[in-house]
């Protein structure tokens, strides 16, 4: 109830608004009756103070200071018994109230302050009771929707019908879950706002609003909280007045039910995701007894064997951060991978998401077999990287394998993508997208017997293939050095070590192998032997 509505009540009909008339829309949440010199110290926001003004009878001009302090607190207004102790208000007090748009009400002499306060409090309690009862009824109706499995769309349509405005429901990453008619503009504005890394809600606020300048359309936003760290958002295509407590309470109840429904849907999706991940891990690990069994299981997952498939393997780049527990790491990774899975709906071709330990695996239908990953797929992976950086402040890298001729051929493509990812990570790169570089050479090498390849690799690398930790460090340094065109500075930069350490390790390699790394023939044989090792390890 605001000041203007209060003056329409029977008990208040003889009261007069003396000053601050433009502030008659100020909302009243509590009525305080007090006569004390330090009265302002006990007032709160939206309080209406009614008083005789006894302590100002000899110095009425000081009411200006009281009004300023009450306005600073956010009080609704003040009611004074003019003619009892205060005969009239000084002009300076009226001017200050008009300047601040702070209502001053002259209370009638024939009605006691207690009667006026009781009238207000009784009415306010009745209003709050009615609002609460209506909100509980709405909550029950919306909960029935959820319990009877009517779904989120029916739930939001019910909300639209009740509040009389279209709505837009966005998930925690600004992806539309439900969009009412004419809400496209709001989605575009919010996406731009989020990409500029601006907060949608002020600290401590329960909801917010904004106006689109071109259309003068106002939108009101309510956060939808679920199990995720970030909040989703219910956008209402209209203004929800801050003083309409009943409507705000009803929308709050609706938002709670929407959040509950979203968590229920997420729990179901997690169960289905675990089933898909288990299937794919068993498949690439050779866990099915026959191709027929694997083919049938793939068909159940919506993966026809007759299609061509692209495969990318991704992994979050290491991040030096404050120590966190293993559980926290897993939770963060799960949120990021859930985001990636949701983004696959935007891809031009059908795509599937799988998780294997710290890896995320993406399969997509490829239109044709080709040597390089198609431009659309690389662009889509780049957009995933941008989203991970925007919403989680992390970077992620991807390796891409050759296109598989059928689903049964995807394990080879997965291995190629995995090797590409790990080999590029050894160089210290971050946020990369790499296709399987050695695919042409690998195809030629696979024409040779594996025994001959192993013999050649061992004869060239000799003792460096022993497998000790020191040998692994030497092989890694040698590999990066050769891939860096024999530049010591680039090798040190990629491995995050001092150039003297690189020189020391290269000298050890020369000593162990009995060769000179300045000989082009030698470096070519070493590079080929290292490529052979990669081919053999991917078989």
VOVEX-754811 format. One record per residue (C-alpha): residue number from 1; residue in one letter; x, y, z. Coordinates in nm, 3 decimals. Last residue first. Layout:
ATOM    nr   rest        c1        c2        c3
ATOM   NUM      A         X         Y         Z
...
! end
This chain:
ATOM    nr   rest        c1        c2        c3
ATOM   539      X     4.722    -4.966    -3.281
ATOM   538      X     4.777    -4.615    -3.147
ATOM   537      X     5.107    -4.702    -2.974
ATOM   536      X     5.252    -4.842    -3.296
ATOM   535      X     5.170    -4.528    -3.493
ATOM   534      X     5.315    -4.301    -3.223
ATOM   533      X     5.638    -4.506    -3.209
ATOM   532      X     5.665    -4.491    -3.588
ATOM   531      X     5.643    -4.111    -3.569
ATOM   530      X     5.934    -4.114    -3.321
ATOM   529      X     6.136    -4.331    -3.559
ATOM   528      X     6.058    -4.094    -3.848
ATOM   527      X     6.175    -3.795    -3.648
ATOM   526      X     6.494    -3.977    -3.550
ATOM   525      X     6.567    -4.081    -3.909
ATOM   524      X     6.519    -3.721    -4.030
ATOM   523      X     6.740    -3.588    -3.749
ATOM   522      X     7.020    -3.828    -3.848
ATOM   521      X     7.006    -3.742    -4.219
ATOM   520      X     7.012    -3.370    -4.134
ATOM   519      X     7.334    -3.411    -3.922
ATOM   518      X     7.346    -3.143    -3.653
ATOM   517      X     7.188    -3.387    -3.406
ATOM   516      X     7.515    -3.578    -3.400
ATOM   515      X     7.502    -3.952    -3.327
ATOM   514      X     7.619    -4.199    -3.061
ATOM   513      X     7.264    -4.260    -2.938
ATOM   512      X     7.335    -4.224    -2.566
ATOM   511      X     7.586    -3.940    -2.610
ATOM   510      X     7.371    -3.756    -2.864
ATOM   509      X     7.069    -3.791    -2.636
ATOM   508      X     7.271    -3.672    -2.335
ATOM   507      X     7.386    -3.369    -2.537
ATOM   506      X     7.021    -3.299    -2.621
ATOM   505      X     6.932    -3.319    -2.251
ATOM   504      X     7.205    -3.072    -2.154
ATOM   503      X     7.112    -2.832    -2.432
ATOM   502      X     6.745    -2.838    -2.324
ATOM   501      X     6.845    -2.778    -1.960
ATOM   500      X     7.060    -2.486    -2.073
ATOM   499      X     6.755    -2.347    -2.257
ATOM   498      X     6.569    -2.330    -1.925
ATOM   497      X     6.241    -2.521    -1.897
ATOM   496      X     5.878    -2.441    -1.981
ATOM   495      X     5.861    -2.725    -2.237
ATOM   494      X     5.729    -2.502    -2.515
ATOM   493      X     5.966    -2.216    -2.431
ATOM   492      X     6.270    -2.443    -2.400
ATOM   491      X     6.196    -2.601    -2.739
ATOM   490      X     6.146    -2.259    -2.902
ATOM   489      X     6.484    -2.143    -2.766
ATOM   488      X     6.661    -2.462    -2.880
ATOM   487      X     6.537    -2.441    -3.239
ATOM   486      X     6.575    -2.782    -3.409
ATOM   485      X     6.275    -2.729    -3.638
ATOM   484      X     6.042    -2.712    -3.336
ATOM   483      X     5.914    -3.065    -3.412
ATOM   482      X     6.273    -3.190    -3.376
ATOM   481      X     6.320    -3.016    -3.040
ATOM   480      X     5.975    -3.130    -2.920
ATOM   479      X     6.064    -3.494    -2.995
ATOM   478      X     6.412    -3.470    -2.841
ATOM   477      X     6.276    -3.313    -2.522
ATOM   476      X     6.007    -3.581    -2.492
ATOM   475      X     6.255    -3.860    -2.564
ATOM   474      X     6.496    -3.725    -2.301
ATOM   473      X     6.223    -3.693    -2.040
ATOM   472      X     6.099    -4.044    -2.115
ATOM   471      X     6.454    -4.174    -2.082
ATOM   470      X     6.491    -4.016    -1.738
ATOM   469      X     6.164    -4.174    -1.623
ATOM   468      X     6.275    -4.515    -1.745
ATOM   467      X     6.109    -4.663    -2.054
ATOM   466      X     6.401    -4.844    -2.219
ATOM   465      X     6.321    -4.681    -2.555
ATOM   464      X     6.606    -4.433    -2.523
ATOM   463      X     6.848    -4.727    -2.530
ATOM   462      X     6.823    -4.767    -2.908
ATOM   461      X     6.629    -4.481    -3.072
ATOM   460      X     6.726    -4.576    -3.428
ATOM   459      X     6.746    -4.954    -3.393
ATOM   458      X     6.436    -4.960    -3.173
ATOM   457      X     6.226    -4.765    -3.421
ATOM   456      X     6.339    -4.982    -3.714
ATOM   455      X     6.266    -5.306    -3.528
ATOM   454      X     5.922    -5.183    -3.420
ATOM   453      X     5.835    -5.086    -3.777
ATOM   452      X     5.957    -5.421    -3.906
ATOM   451      X     5.745    -5.608    -3.650
ATOM   450      X     5.439    -5.394    -3.729
ATOM   449      X     5.449    -5.506    -4.092
ATOM   448      X     5.447    -5.213    -4.337
ATOM   447      X     5.128    -5.071    -4.488
ATOM   446      X     5.063    -4.897    -4.156
ATOM   445      X     5.360    -4.671    -4.232
ATOM   444      X     5.187    -4.529    -4.538
ATOM   443      X     4.867    -4.449    -4.347
ATOM   442      X     5.072    -4.302    -4.067
ATOM   441      X     5.254    -4.070    -4.306
ATOM   440      X     4.923    -3.934    -4.434
ATOM   439      X     4.764    -3.918    -4.085
ATOM   438      X     5.058    -3.757    -3.916
ATOM   437      X     4.892    -3.425    -3.838
ATOM   436      X     4.571    -3.556    -3.678
ATOM   435      X     4.387    -3.228    -3.658
ATOM   434      X     4.469    -2.975    -3.391
ATOM   433      X     4.246    -2.731    -3.204
ATOM   432      X     4.446    -2.534    -2.946
ATOM   431      X     4.357    -2.362    -2.618
ATOM   430      X     4.697    -2.420    -2.462
ATOM   429      X     5.035    -2.527    -2.602
ATOM   428      X     5.301    -2.669    -2.372
ATOM   427      X     5.468    -2.885    -2.638
ATOM   426      X     5.356    -3.201    -2.459
ATOM   425      X     4.996    -3.083    -2.494
ATOM   424      X     5.027    -3.115    -2.872
ATOM   423      X     5.128    -3.480    -2.839
ATOM   422      X     4.841    -3.547    -2.595
ATOM   421      X     4.571    -3.397    -2.816
ATOM   420      X     4.697    -3.554    -3.138
ATOM   419      X     4.722    -3.891    -2.965
ATOM   418      X     4.363    -3.864    -2.842
ATOM   417      X     4.232    -3.758    -3.183
ATOM   416      X     4.411    -4.048    -3.352
ATOM   415      X     4.286    -4.292    -3.088
ATOM   414      X     3.928    -4.166    -3.132
ATOM   413      X     3.951    -4.202    -3.510
ATOM   412      X     4.066    -4.563    -3.465
ATOM   411      X     3.782    -4.629    -3.218
ATOM   410      X     3.536    -4.467    -3.466
ATOM   409      X     3.556    -4.747    -3.725
ATOM   408      X     3.250    -4.933    -3.594
ATOM   407      X     3.055    -4.609    -3.632
ATOM   406      X     3.124    -4.605    -4.002
ATOM   405      X     3.374    -4.456    -4.249
ATOM   404      X     3.553    -4.271    -3.968
ATOM   403      X     3.679    -3.918    -4.038
ATOM   402      X     4.039    -3.877    -3.929
ATOM   401      X     4.096    -3.766    -3.569
ATOM   400      X     4.060    -3.424    -3.408
ATOM   399      X     4.248    -3.306    -3.097
ATOM   398      X     4.088    -3.041    -2.880
ATOM   397      X     4.209    -2.798    -2.615
ATOM   396      X     4.020    -2.628    -2.330
ATOM   395      X     4.073    -2.297    -2.155
ATOM   394      X     3.920    -2.179    -1.829
ATOM   393      X     3.745    -1.860    -1.715
ATOM   392      X     3.425    -2.058    -1.650
ATOM   391      X     3.152    -1.868    -1.839
ATOM   390      X     3.353    -1.674    -2.097
ATOM   389      X     3.652    -1.907    -2.137
ATOM   388      X     3.432    -2.217    -2.163
ATOM   387      X     3.209    -2.032    -2.411
ATOM   386      X     3.503    -1.924    -2.626
ATOM   385      X     3.636    -2.282    -2.637
ATOM   384      X     3.294    -2.412    -2.740
ATOM   383      X     3.285    -2.150    -3.017
ATOM   382      X     3.620    -2.279    -3.142
ATOM   381      X     3.479    -2.632    -3.151
ATOM   380      X     3.191    -2.506    -3.368
ATOM   379      X     3.434    -2.330    -3.604
ATOM   378      X     3.642    -2.648    -3.635
ATOM   377      X     3.326    -2.845    -3.715
ATOM   376      X     3.207    -2.592    -3.975
ATOM   375      X     3.548    -2.584    -4.147
ATOM   374      X     3.558    -2.958    -4.207
ATOM   373      X     3.829    -3.162    -4.035
ATOM   372      X     4.102    -3.240    -4.286
ATOM   371      X     4.154    -3.543    -4.512
ATOM   370      X     3.792    -3.589    -4.606
ATOM   369      X     3.523    -3.855    -4.593
ATOM   368      X     3.180    -3.704    -4.652
ATOM   367      X     2.885    -3.545    -4.477
ATOM   366      X     3.030    -3.601    -4.131
ATOM   365      X     2.792    -3.693    -3.849
ATOM   364      X     2.932    -3.578    -3.520
ATOM   363      X     3.116    -3.741    -3.231
ATOM   362      X     3.242    -3.539    -2.936
ATOM   361      X     3.460    -3.686    -2.661
ATOM   360      X     3.529    -3.513    -2.330
ATOM   359      X     3.836    -3.638    -2.148
ATOM   358      X     3.910    -3.627    -1.776
ATOM   357      X     3.772    -3.980    -1.712
ATOM   356      X     3.587    -4.065    -2.031
ATOM   355      X     3.291    -3.838    -2.107
ATOM   354      X     3.068    -3.869    -2.411
ATOM   353      X     2.882    -3.613    -2.624
ATOM   352      X     2.690    -3.675    -2.945
ATOM   351      X     2.642    -3.457    -3.253
ATOM   350      X     2.380    -3.430    -3.529
ATOM   349      X     2.488    -3.182    -3.799
ATOM   348      X     2.451    -2.803    -3.795
ATOM   347      X     2.561    -2.775    -3.434
ATOM   346      X     2.342    -2.569    -3.197
ATOM   345      X     2.223    -2.871    -2.998
ATOM   344      X     2.590    -2.945    -2.928
ATOM   343      X     2.597    -2.646    -2.689
ATOM   342      X     2.417    -2.843    -2.418
ATOM   341      X     2.691    -3.106    -2.416
ATOM   340      X     2.956    -2.837    -2.380
ATOM   339      X     2.776    -2.682    -2.079
ATOM   338      X     2.745    -3.022    -1.915
ATOM   337      X     3.120    -3.065    -1.973
ATOM   336      X     3.189    -2.741    -1.789
ATOM   335      X     2.963    -2.828    -1.496
ATOM   334      X     3.116    -3.178    -1.472
ATOM   333      X     3.468    -3.032    -1.471
ATOM   332      X     3.384    -2.797    -1.185
ATOM   331      X     3.228    -3.082    -0.985
ATOM   330      X     3.525    -3.310    -1.052
ATOM   329      X     3.771    -3.045    -0.937
ATOM   328      X     3.565    -2.975    -0.626
ATOM   327      X     3.557    -3.345    -0.539
ATOM   326      X     3.933    -3.373    -0.587
ATOM   325      X     3.984    -3.093    -0.342
ATOM   324      X     4.107    -2.750    -0.438
ATOM   323      X     4.446    -2.587    -0.395
ATOM   322      X     4.454    -2.230    -0.530
ATOM   321      X     4.509    -2.225    -0.903
ATOM   320      X     4.769    -2.316    -1.163
ATOM   319      X     4.542    -2.432    -1.448
ATOM   318      X     4.610    -2.736    -1.661
ATOM   317      X     4.419    -2.720    -1.993
ATOM   316      X     4.077    -2.883    -1.993
ATOM   315      X     4.059    -3.183    -2.223
ATOM   314      X     3.898    -3.246    -2.558
ATOM   313      X     3.878    -3.542    -2.796
ATOM   312      X     3.723    -3.480    -3.138
ATOM   311      X     3.566    -3.739    -3.368
ATOM   310      X     3.404    -3.706    -3.709
ATOM   309      X     3.165    -3.978    -3.814
ATOM   308      X     3.052    -4.116    -4.150
ATOM   307      X     2.715    -4.289    -4.137
ATOM   306      X     2.622    -4.658    -4.190
ATOM   305      X     2.660    -4.759    -3.823
ATOM   304      X     2.359    -4.560    -3.706
ATOM   303      X     2.420    -4.382    -3.375
ATOM   302      X     2.085    -4.313    -3.206
ATOM   301      X     2.190    -4.466    -2.873
ATOM   300      X     1.987    -4.782    -2.942
ATOM   299      X     2.157    -4.804    -3.284
ATOM   298      X     2.494    -4.798    -3.107
ATOM   297      X     2.388    -5.092    -2.891
ATOM   296      X     2.291    -5.288    -3.202
ATOM   295      X     2.621    -5.212    -3.377
ATOM   294      X     2.825    -5.313    -3.072
ATOM   293      X     2.640    -5.645    -3.050
ATOM   292      X     2.684    -5.707    -3.422
ATOM   291      X     3.051    -5.618    -3.407
ATOM   290      X     3.100    -5.899    -3.158
ATOM   289      X     3.194    -5.971    -2.796
ATOM   288      X     3.168    -5.615    -2.681
ATOM   287      X     3.427    -5.466    -2.442
ATOM   286      X     3.675    -5.363    -2.708
ATOM   285      X     3.800    -5.062    -2.512
ATOM   284      X     3.643    -4.821    -2.762
ATOM   283      X     3.305    -4.992    -2.717
ATOM   282      X     3.313    -5.034    -2.339
ATOM   281      X     3.397    -4.666    -2.301
ATOM   280      X     3.116    -4.571    -2.541
ATOM   279      X     2.851    -4.777    -2.361
ATOM   278      X     2.951    -4.655    -2.014
ATOM   277      X     2.942    -4.293    -2.131
ATOM   276      X     2.596    -4.338    -2.285
ATOM   275      X     2.454    -4.497    -1.965
ATOM   274      X     2.611    -4.224    -1.750
ATOM   273      X     2.455    -3.957    -1.972
ATOM   272      X     2.108    -4.114    -1.939
ATOM   271      X     2.134    -4.098    -1.559
ATOM   270      X     2.265    -3.743    -1.576
ATOM   269      X     1.975    -3.640    -1.802
ATOM   268      X     1.721    -3.774    -1.551
ATOM   267      X     1.888    -3.577    -1.270
ATOM   266      X     1.895    -3.265    -1.488
ATOM   265      X     1.523    -3.292    -1.562
ATOM   264      X     1.451    -3.310    -1.189
ATOM   263      X     1.679    -3.012    -1.125
ATOM   262      X     1.494    -2.812    -1.392
ATOM   261      X     1.158    -2.905    -1.237
ATOM   260      X     1.278    -2.782    -0.895
ATOM   259      X     1.402    -2.457    -1.047
ATOM   258      X     1.066    -2.404    -1.218
ATOM   257      X     0.891    -2.466    -0.883
ATOM   256      X     1.109    -2.205    -0.713
ATOM   255      X     1.055    -1.959    -0.999
ATOM   254      X     0.677    -1.999    -0.967
ATOM   253      X     0.694    -1.927    -0.594
ATOM   252      X     0.902    -1.614    -0.659
ATOM   251      X     0.651    -1.511    -0.928
ATOM   250      X     0.370    -1.535    -0.672
ATOM   249      X     0.566    -1.330    -0.418
ATOM   248      X     0.638    -1.061    -0.677
ATOM   247      X     0.270    -1.049    -0.768
ATOM   246      X     0.164    -1.010    -0.406
ATOM   245      X     0.431    -0.755    -0.324
ATOM   244      X     0.325    -0.516    -0.600
ATOM   243      X     0.544    -0.232    -0.468
ATOM   242      X     0.840    -0.320    -0.690
ATOM   241      X     0.620    -0.300    -0.996
ATOM   240      X     0.664    -0.595    -1.238
ATOM   239      X     0.730    -0.440    -1.577
ATOM   238      X     0.672    -0.647    -1.888
ATOM   237      X     0.809    -0.930    -2.101
ATOM   236      X     0.916    -1.146    -1.808
ATOM   235      X     1.263    -1.303    -1.817
ATOM   234      X     1.317    -1.610    -1.600
ATOM   233      X     1.691    -1.658    -1.555
ATOM   232      X     1.931    -1.942    -1.486
ATOM   231      X     2.172    -1.919    -1.197
ATOM   230      X     2.539    -2.014    -1.196
ATOM   229      X     2.687    -2.269    -0.957
ATOM   228      X     2.452    -2.537    -1.084
ATOM   227      X     2.221    -2.734    -0.854
ATOM   226      X     1.931    -2.503    -0.942
ATOM   225      X     1.854    -2.134    -0.900
ATOM   224      X     1.623    -1.944    -1.133
ATOM   223      X     1.701    -1.571    -1.105
ATOM   222      X     1.413    -1.328    -1.180
ATOM   221      X     1.435    -1.072    -1.459
ATOM   220      X     1.186    -0.800    -1.555
ATOM   219      X     1.168    -0.661    -1.908
ATOM   218      X     1.061    -0.312    -2.013
ATOM   217      X     0.991    -0.225    -2.376
ATOM   216      X     1.078     0.129    -2.487
ATOM   215      X     1.125    -0.019    -2.837
ATOM   214      X     1.462     0.129    -2.932
ATOM   213      X     1.577     0.192    -2.573
ATOM   212      X     1.524    -0.161    -2.446
ATOM   211      X     1.437    -0.127    -2.076
ATOM   210      X     1.589    -0.323    -1.790
ATOM   209      X     1.468    -0.505    -1.479
ATOM   208      X     1.602    -0.672    -1.166
ATOM   207      X     1.514    -0.945    -0.918
ATOM   206      X     1.588    -1.053    -0.561
ATOM   205      X     1.857    -0.792    -0.508
ATOM   204      X     2.138    -0.848    -0.256
ATOM   203      X     2.417    -0.771    -0.501
ATOM   202      X     2.273    -0.631    -0.821
ATOM   201      X     2.149    -0.880    -1.077
ATOM   200      X     2.238    -0.921    -1.445
ATOM   199      X     2.610    -0.886    -1.381
ATOM   198      X     2.817    -0.752    -1.670
ATOM   197      X     3.072    -0.975    -1.840
ATOM   196      X     3.037    -0.800    -2.180
ATOM   195      X     2.936    -1.143    -2.307
ATOM   194      X     2.657    -1.141    -2.048
ATOM   193      X     2.514    -0.811    -2.167
ATOM   192      X     2.532    -0.918    -2.532
ATOM   191      X     2.343    -1.238    -2.444
ATOM   190      X     2.091    -1.040    -2.239
ATOM   189      X     2.017    -0.802    -2.526
ATOM   188      X     1.975    -1.085    -2.778
ATOM   187      X     1.740    -1.278    -2.547
ATOM   186      X     1.529    -0.970    -2.478
ATOM   185      X     1.489    -0.907    -2.850
ATOM   184      X     1.367    -1.262    -2.914
ATOM   183      X     1.087    -1.236    -2.653
ATOM   182      X     0.806    -1.157    -2.899
ATOM   181      X     0.602    -1.471    -2.837
ATOM   180      X     0.715    -1.680    -2.544
ATOM   179      X     1.050    -1.854    -2.537
ATOM   178      X     1.127    -2.173    -2.347
ATOM   177      X     1.463    -2.334    -2.278
ATOM   176      X     1.667    -2.052    -2.432
ATOM   175      X     2.044    -2.073    -2.381
ATOM   174      X     2.177    -1.786    -2.169
ATOM   173      X     2.446    -2.002    -2.003
ATOM   172      X     2.269    -2.067    -1.670
ATOM   171      X     1.952    -2.167    -1.855
ATOM   170      X     1.715    -1.913    -2.004
ATOM   169      X     1.336    -1.903    -1.966
ATOM   168      X     1.157    -1.633    -2.165
ATOM   167      X     0.816    -1.511    -2.057
ATOM   166      X     0.508    -1.354    -2.215
ATOM   165      X     0.303    -1.129    -1.984
ATOM   164      X    -0.042    -1.164    -1.824
ATOM   163      X     0.085    -1.278    -1.484
ATOM   162      X    -0.149    -1.579    -1.463
ATOM   161      X    -0.159    -1.687    -1.826
ATOM   160      X     0.219    -1.661    -1.860
ATOM   159      X     0.274    -1.871    -1.544
ATOM   158      X     0.040    -2.142    -1.678
ATOM   157      X     0.230    -2.139    -2.008
ATOM   156      X     0.549    -2.182    -1.808
ATOM   155      X     0.421    -2.498    -1.638
ATOM   154      X     0.285    -2.641    -1.961
ATOM   153      X     0.628    -2.597    -2.121
ATOM   152      X     0.813    -2.739    -1.819
ATOM   151      X     0.644    -3.075    -1.823
ATOM   150      X     0.302    -3.219    -1.746
ATOM   149      X     0.459    -3.491    -1.533
ATOM   148      X     0.182    -3.510    -1.274
ATOM   147      X     0.416    -3.401    -0.994
ATOM   146      X     0.543    -3.105    -1.197
ATOM   145      X     0.201    -2.970    -1.289
ATOM   144      X     0.080    -3.033    -0.933
ATOM   143      X     0.370    -2.815    -0.813
ATOM   142      X     0.238    -2.533    -1.031
ATOM   141      X    -0.108    -2.555    -0.875
ATOM   140      X     0.031    -2.580    -0.522
ATOM   139      X     0.263    -2.282    -0.571
ATOM   138      X    -0.025    -2.081    -0.714
ATOM   137      X    -0.237    -2.160    -0.408
ATOM   136      X     0.053    -2.074    -0.178
ATOM   135      X     0.097    -1.739    -0.355
ATOM   134      X    -0.274    -1.664    -0.319
ATOM   133      X    -0.267    -1.740     0.052
ATOM   132      X     0.045    -1.527     0.098
ATOM   131      X    -0.105    -1.233    -0.088
ATOM   130      X    -0.429    -1.256     0.109
ATOM   129      X    -0.242    -1.276     0.439
ATOM   128      X    -0.022    -0.983     0.338
ATOM   127      X    -0.325    -0.774     0.243
ATOM   126      X    -0.507    -0.858     0.566
ATOM   125      X    -0.195    -0.777     0.768
ATOM   124      X    -0.162    -0.445     0.589
ATOM   123      X    -0.526    -0.363     0.656
ATOM   122      X    -0.497    -0.443     1.024
ATOM   121      X    -0.173    -0.243     1.049
ATOM   120      X    -0.324     0.062     0.881
ATOM   119      X    -0.638     0.067     1.094
ATOM   118      X    -0.432     0.004     1.408
ATOM   117      X    -0.207     0.301     1.325
ATOM   116      X    -0.501     0.534     1.265
ATOM   115      X    -0.674     0.426     1.586
ATOM   114      X    -0.353     0.464     1.785
ATOM   113      X    -0.290     0.814     1.646
ATOM   112      X    -0.628     0.931     1.776
ATOM   111      X    -0.895     1.065     1.543
ATOM   110      X    -1.053     1.408     1.601
ATOM   109      X    -0.744     1.615     1.518
ATOM   108      X    -0.705     1.493     1.160
ATOM   107      X    -0.346     1.414     1.046
ATOM   106      X    -0.154     1.659     0.825
ATOM   105      X     0.059     1.438     0.597
ATOM   104      X     0.414     1.523     0.488
ATOM   103      X     0.525     1.324     0.181
ATOM   102      X     0.894     1.333     0.076
ATOM   101      X     0.938     1.443    -0.284
ATOM   100      X     1.288     1.552    -0.176
ATOM    99      X     1.243     1.907    -0.310
ATOM    98      X     0.878     1.914    -0.204
ATOM    97      X     0.978     1.808     0.150
ATOM    96      X     1.254     2.075     0.162
ATOM    95      X     1.012     2.344     0.043
ATOM    94      X     0.753     2.243     0.304
ATOM    93      X     1.014     2.255     0.581
ATOM    92      X     1.139     2.600     0.466
ATOM    91      X     0.782     2.731     0.464
ATOM    90      X     0.752     2.656     0.836
ATOM    89      X     0.478     2.410     0.925
ATOM    88      X     0.189     2.531     1.135
ATOM    87      X     0.055     2.519     1.490
ATOM    86      X     0.281     2.236     1.599
ATOM    85      X     0.174     2.118     1.944
ATOM    84      X    -0.188     2.048     1.858
ATOM    83      X    -0.261     2.241     1.542
ATOM    82      X    -0.089     2.004     1.298
ATOM    81      X    -0.084     1.644     1.419
ATOM    80      X     0.192     1.515     1.193
ATOM    79      X     0.215     1.217     0.953
ATOM    78      X     0.559     1.139     0.803
ATOM    77      X     0.663     0.966     0.483
ATOM    76      X     0.772     0.637     0.319
ATOM    75      X     1.111     0.610     0.489
ATOM    74      X     1.416     0.544     0.273
ATOM    73      X     1.684     0.598     0.541
ATOM    72      X     1.811     0.905     0.352
ATOM    71      X     1.453     1.036     0.332
ATOM    70      X     1.419     1.000     0.708
ATOM    69      X     1.745     1.194     0.757
ATOM    68      X     1.634     1.476     0.528
ATOM    67      X     1.289     1.491     0.692
ATOM    66      X     1.440     1.512     1.041
ATOM    65      X     1.676     1.792     0.930
ATOM    64      X     1.384     1.988     0.781
ATOM    63      X     1.185     1.928     1.102
ATOM    62      X     1.445     2.147     1.268
ATOM    61      X     1.242     2.454     1.162
ATOM    60      X     0.971     2.353     1.408
ATOM    59      X     1.189     2.458     1.705
ATOM    58      X     0.960     2.509     2.006
ATOM    57      X     0.700     2.250     1.905
ATOM    56      X     0.965     2.013     1.766
ATOM    55      X     0.969     1.762     2.052
ATOM    54      X     0.588     1.743     2.047
ATOM    53      X     0.566     1.652     1.681
ATOM    52      X     0.240     1.468     1.743
ATOM    51      X     0.373     1.164     1.558
ATOM    50      X     0.296     0.923     1.276
ATOM    49      X     0.600     0.771     1.098
ATOM    48      X     0.549     0.568     0.782
ATOM    47      X     0.831     0.312     0.744
ATOM    46      X     0.943     0.211     0.392
ATOM    45      X     1.308     0.168     0.503
ATOM    44      X     1.358     0.160     0.877
ATOM    43      X     1.310     0.394     1.172
ATOM    42      X     1.461     0.361     1.518
ATOM    41      X     1.747     0.610     1.479
ATOM    40      X     1.502     0.861     1.331
ATOM    39      X     1.323     0.895     1.666
ATOM    38      X     1.615     1.050     1.850
ATOM    37      X     1.408     1.334     2.002
ATOM    36      X     1.119     1.100     2.084
ATOM    35      X     0.750     1.081     2.000
ATOM    34      X     0.667     0.751     1.829
ATOM    33      X     0.410     0.573     1.615
ATOM    32      X     0.562     0.353     1.343
ATOM    31      X     0.367     0.213     1.050
ATOM    30      X     0.529    -0.060     0.837
ATOM    29      X     0.551    -0.157     0.470
ATOM    28      X     0.439     0.170     0.312
ATOM    27      X     0.532     0.222    -0.056
ATOM    26      X     0.604     0.568    -0.188
ATOM    25      X     0.361     0.651    -0.469
ATOM    24      X     0.255     0.975    -0.296
ATOM    23      X     0.604     1.116    -0.347
ATOM    22      X     0.497     1.381    -0.598
ATOM    21      X     0.286     1.536    -0.319
ATOM    20      X     0.594     1.617    -0.112
ATOM    19      X     0.400     1.866     0.100
ATOM    18      X     0.069     1.912     0.283
ATOM    17      X    -0.104     1.582     0.199
ATOM    16      X    -0.424     1.616     0.401
ATOM    15      X    -0.593     1.371     0.637
ATOM    14      X    -0.973     1.381     0.650
ATOM    13      X    -1.011     1.052     0.456
ATOM    12      X    -0.761     0.867     0.677
ATOM    11      X    -1.010     0.654     0.875
ATOM    10      X    -1.211     0.592     0.558
ATOM     9      X    -0.909     0.485     0.343
ATOM     8      X    -0.830     0.699     0.037
ATOM     7      X    -0.528     0.859     0.207
ATOM     6      X    -0.364     0.515     0.232
ATOM     5      X    -0.388     0.460    -0.144
ATOM     4      X    -0.190     0.780    -0.209
ATOM     3      X     0.077     0.693     0.049
ATOM     2      X     0.140     0.343    -0.092
ATOM     1      X     0.000     0.000     0.000
! end
